[in-house]
């Protein structure tokens, strides 16, 4: 296994420094005679992933002295904006991070990504090292345009000690969930910690509720920009249920960021929070035992209650790269089983490589989360990756207003329907 001690030592050193938003690994990143320079663009200038990737790049350069890797990283929203501008251009990074779903679809439609099919057909051992469901998420019109680095799912994390003290069982249905929340509230506690300042957190709640409530055929049809209408009454019901949940959340949720809310949950301010599997790595300061449960089944809802919300994220190669062989070699190193095991151990992530998490020295819950994704009946793509950006913008902005009492569920959907019509007309 790649030596995780090197990553740990590097993490300790870098954690003490104030890191800029972009950095070059392997010295100044400039290629010398006999070397090829490739660029690598990702979305983690923060710890622990910034150090993890810096260390992986250094290891790759050591094993591949003919290649220099120049690294740039910026945070989520800035990344989304910048990569859409540079991808496919003459200045595009050779290797770049991408979400699955509509994000990779948009990059492909803009002719920005390299079709990885010919490479993977030759290197079938590497292709088959990934869980098929995670690899398929980057397939567009039958061709693979990305490779998964990490699996993601969304679950309710709960404080087992509070549940035990109050005699509560893990809920499996909506009515059971509301009963649990009422019992926690009656005990004088805030049941659910939530930060709605960042709109992507809204996408996770609403996207899951839509899947649970709306007819699957309608749900799928509305994800197609050419057919999406969002007129099914289930969408309003999903928002009404979100409103109901909000009555059990902290009062200042619209002004609270997700990280602040997560720290409050870790501190024990509320026993329940809806979080991603990847966030387990941040729970080191939690002084209680925690568990997870999937979003409960909504009585009368038409969607499969055994689905998990989540989607893999990964990396792609720019179509304009001048160094496809070196970019492929770097990706194969970055996404090897050894790297995936280190990724789980050092970054707390769920590698999409078969057996990587199982072999990792990680808490048992991490392995359970990975297996839960593999065993899920299906994965519900994040709302903000499932729809056209115009629809997403309307959905999230109007729902944020709803949470602060300035909009109604019907008003939210009216705005979404208007955005969907604009998208249909442009299709």
N, C-alpha and C positions, 0 to 999 in steps of 0.2 A: 504494500500500500504506500502511496506517496506520503512522505514523512510529514505528519500533521504538526510535529513539534516546530518545524520551520515556520509554518503558518502562525502558530501560537506566539512564537518569539516576535515575528514581524508585527503581529497584531498589537502586542504590548508596546512595541516601539512607536508605531504609528498613532496609537490611541492617545499618546501624550502630545501629539502635534496638532495644530490647527490646520486641517487639510484644505487646499483650495478646491474649487469646483472642477478643475481638470488637472490631470497629472500624467506624466509620462513614466512608464515603467522601464526598467533596464537603462538607467542613466538618463541621458537627454533625449533618447529615442532616435537619434540621428544615425542613419546607416553609414557604415564605412565601406571601403572597397571590398567587393566580394560578398557584401550583405544585401539582402532585399528588405525594405521597410514596408510593413503593412500597418494599417491603422485599425484600432479597436475602440468602438464607442458603446458604452453601457450607461445604465441609469443609477449607479450606486457610488456616489462620492462620499457616502457616510459609512460608518462601521456597523457590522464587521465585514461587510462584503467588499468595501474598497480595498482593504488589506488582503482579503482572500484573493481577489483578482490580480492585485499587484504581485502577490507571491506566485500565483500560477503563471503569470506572464514571465516572471524572472526564471522560473523552472523551465518553461518552454524555451526561452532564449538560451539557457544553459545547455539544453539537450539539442537545440537547433541553432548552432552558432552562425548559420548563414542567414538567419531571419531576425530582424529587429521589429518589435511591436510597440507602436506609439499608442498610448491609451488616453482617451478622454472620457469623462463621466460628468453627467449633470442629473439632477433629481427629476422625478416623474413628469410633472407638467412641462417643465422646460425641455425635457428630453423629447416628449411628444411633439412639441412645436419645432424643435430644431431638426429632428431626424426627418420629418416630413419635408423640410426645405432642402436638406442636403442629399437625401437618399436618391440615387439615380443620377445625380449630377457628376460632373468631373471631379468634384471635391468630396464625393461620398466616402465614408469609411469603408474599408474592405470587409470588416466583420462588424455587425451591428446587432444590438438587442432588438427584439420584436415581441410584442404580445401576439397571441393567436386571435382568431376571430376576425372581426371587421378591420382590425388594425393591419394585420398581414395582408388581408384582402386588398385594402387600399394601396399598400405599397406595391403589390403585384399589379394592380390595375394601372398604376403609374409607371409600370415597366422599370421598377427600381431594383428588383431582386433577381438573383441568379437562380435558375432552375437547378436544384440539387439532384434531380433524378438520375442523370447519367453517372454522376459520381457514386451515388448510393447503389446503383445497379452493379457497379464494379466492386464496391466494398460492401458486400451483403452482410458480412459479420458485424461491421459497425452499424449498419442500418438496423439489423435485428437485435441490437443491444438495448434498444429503447422499448418501453411498453407501447404496444401498437396504438392504443387509444390516445396516447400523448403525442405520438408522431403524426397521427392522422389530423390533429388539430391545426397543423401547419400546411395541410394539403389544399391547394386551390386548383380547381378544374383538373383534378387527377394528378397534379404534379406537386412534389414537396419543395417548399420554398424556405423552410426553416427547420431547425432541430431543437427539441425541448431540453432545457437545462433543469427546470424545476417544475414539480407538480404543485398545484395550489387547490385548496378547498376552503370553504367558509363554514364554520360551525359555531354553535354557542358553547363558550367555555364557562364552566360554573365552579363555584367554591363548594367543594364537597362538605366542608365542615359546617357551613351555614345550612346546607340542605339536610345534613344529619341532625343538627340541633333543632331544626323546625319540622323534622319528620317528613321531608319532601322526597318524592320520587321523580326521576327524570321524566319529563312529559314527552309523549309521542303524538298527541293531538293538540289542536289549537285550544280547545276548551280546557284540557289538562294544563296547558301552558299558562292560560289566564288564571286558573286556580292557583298555580304555583306563584305567579306574580302577586296575586292578591294576598297570599299568605305571607310573602316576604314584606310587602307593604304594610300589612297589619302588624308585623313585628317591629315596625319603625325604621325599616331600611329602604333605601332606593334599590329597586330590583335590578334594573339594567343600566349599565354605564354605556354612554354613547356620545360621540363627537361628530356633529354633522357639519362642521365648518368646511371640511373638504368634501366636495360633492361626490367623489367616488364612493364614499361610504354609503351614501344614499342609493347608489346604483346596486350595491350588494343586497340591501334589504328589499328594494322594490323588484329587482330582477328575480329574486327567489320567490317572493310572494306572487309575482305574475306567473311563474312556472307552476306553482302549487295550485293556483286558482283557475287560470285560463285553459280552455280546451287546447290540447297539444297541437292539433292541426292549425288552429288559429294562431297559436303562439309561434309556430314555425313560419307560417305565411307572413306574419308581421315582421319577421327578421329580414325578409327579402325587400330591398329598397323599391323594387318595381311593383310590389303588391301590398306592402304594409299600410294598414288603415287605422288600427288601434281603436276600433269602434265597439269591440266586445265589452259588455258590461262588467266582465270579470276584472278589467283593468281598474275600474273605479272601486270595486270591492277590495282589490289588493291595496290600494291607497288608503281606503277606510280602515283596513286592518293595521296598516302601518301607523295611522293616526292613533289607533287604540293602543298599540305598543308604546307610542310616545308618551302616553299618560303614566307609564311605569318607568320612565327614564329620568335622568337628572334634568332639572328645570332649565339649565343654561345650555342645552345641547347644541343649539345653533351657533353659539359663540365658542364652542370647545373643539379643539383639534383632536384628531384620532389618537395621536401619541399621548396627549395630556389625558384623554379618557382611559387609554390603556394603562398608564401609570397609576391612575386612580383605582382601576380595577385591581392591579397588582398590589396596591396598598390596602385593599380590602374595603373600599368605599361602597362597592356594590358587588353582589355575588355573581352576576351574569354579564357577559359581554359577547357580542357577535364579532368574531375575529378570524383571520386567516390562519391556516395551519402553519405557515411560515413564521408566525409571530411567537411561537413557542420559545425561540431563542432569546426573547426579551424577558422571559418570565423568571429569571434567576433570583430576583429579590422577593418573589412571592413567598409568604410565610404560611401558606396553606396548601393542602392537596387539592388539585383541580381535575376535572374531567370534562368531557365534551358530549354534546348531543346534536343531532341533525335538526334542521328547521322542522318543526312539527307539521304533521299532516293537517291540512285545513278541511274541516268537515264540509262536504258538498263541493270541494274543489275538484277539478277535472285532471290535474296534473299528477304525475307519478311521485309519491311522497318519498321514494327511495333514491331519487336523484340527489346529487350533491352540487351545490353551486361552486364553480371554480373552473379554471382553465390553465393549461400549462403556459409558461413563457419560455422564450428561447432566443436563439441567435440565427442570423441569416448572413448571406454574403451578397455584397452589392453587385449588381449586374455590370457595373462599370469598372470593377476591379481589374487592375493590370497584373495582379498576382493571384490568380485563382488557386493554383497548386499550393502555394504557401498558406493562403487563407483556409483551404480545406485541411491542411496539415495542422494548423493552429486549432481549428474547430474540433478535430478528432482528439487532440490532446486535451482541450478544454472540457470535452464531454465524454471522456473515458470513464470507465467504472472507477478507477483509482481517484480521479478528480471528483466524481460524484460522491464517493465515500467521504472525502475530505470536505466537500461542500456541505454534507449533512452534519459532519462533526464540528466544523468551524463556523458555518453560517446558519446552522439550524434549519436548513432547507431540505426539501424532499426531492432528491434527484430522480429524474425520469429514466435513469438507466436501470435495467433489471438487476436486482441484487445489491445495488449500491447502498441503499439505506439499511437493508438487512445486515450487511457486513459492517456497518458503521458502529462506532462506540457512542451511542446516543441513548437518551432516555427511552423507556419502553413506549411512552405515549407517541414519540416521533415515529416509531415503527408502526404503531397502530394507525396513525393518521395516514401514512403512506399506503398501508394495506386497505384502508377505507376507501381511498381514491381508486385503487385497482379493482376493488370489489363493487363499487357503486354501479347501479343499473345504468346510469348515464350521468354526464356532467352538464350542468346548466351554465352556459357561458356568461361571464360578467355582462350586465346590461350595457355598460359603456363600451364593450367590445362587440356587442351583438347587433347594434343598430347603426345606421348612418350618423355621422357626427352632428348633423343638424337636429336630428331627432333626440340624440343624447343630450345635447345642450338644452333643448326645451324641456325635456323630461326632468333633468336634474335641477335646473334653475327654478322651475315652477314647483317642484316637490320641496325644495329647500324653503321656498316662500310658504308652502303649506305647513311645514313644520313650525314656522314662526307665526302661524295664524293669519297670514296675508293672502292665502289662496285656498281653494277647495279642491277635493279630489276631481270633481267634474271640471273645474277650471284648468287643472293640470292636464287632463286628458284632451280638453279642447285645444290647448296649445300644442300638445303632442300631435294631434290629428292634423292641425294646420301645417306643422313641420313635415309630417309624413306626406301630405299632399304635395308640398313643394318638391320633396325628394322624388315622388312618383312622376310628377310632371317633367322632371329633369332626366328621368331614366330613359 
